[in-house]
């Protein structure tokens, strides 16, 4: 696939690393105003660094936009004359709705929104996708890309802001839970390196049990808890202190913040 990433910041770099690692490219153009920031990609076969967005568009079929929301409109205006009926536009811009993109480049273009997370750099992203009517004809291309970089799910655009909280912000939420588990393990006698190793691999195992078995979390919890045992004692204490409610309230607060940002943009 001939892919361009327009705006290779933190997310763009993560996508690029995932694409390169998983051999998902025929060619890959990376654009950035300051090329020094992406010199780590210099020398990779069929990877090209440029400050010229138009050149990247002309040399590619799939355009992944990972720029700041405030820059997106100007960039779309810049590249619009170079768009053809071959181009698939994939936007990772939070809050920039498909009708607004259509207003810039035309409703006849293949337009897809993607919400990956930074685990895309290690091929483990949970990416949500939605599209305009034309984009539905190319949504399988986007799925093919992001399934090589983790797992993807096609959803309505109305759910994309919620997906941002669950999947993108969710990385930070899970990191905090792993950190807390690490701190507890240290208090229980493990050194810091061992504690983090225990925490992160236990977290990975828990997720893989659900992915592999397809069970509800409570079914896996039931397999670990025994009457009057230490696991149920710990779980109940966590719930008394508000573990589940705090996590839910935090995610709802993040969702409300996104809605406020959207209203400010409008």
Protein Blocks (a to p, Z undefined) as FASTA:
>chain_A
ZZddehiafklmmmmmmmmmnopafbdcdddfblmlmmmmgoiahiacdfblklmmmmpm
bdcdfbdfklmmmmmmmmmmmpcfkbccddfbehiafklmmmmnopkbccddddddfklm
nopaccdddddfklmmmmmmmmmmmmmnocaddddfklmmmmmmmmmmmmmmmmmmmmmm
mmmmmmnopafklmmmmmmmmmmmmmmmmmmnopafklmmmmmpcghiaklmmmmmmmmn
ommmmmmmmmmmmmmmmmmmmmmmZZ
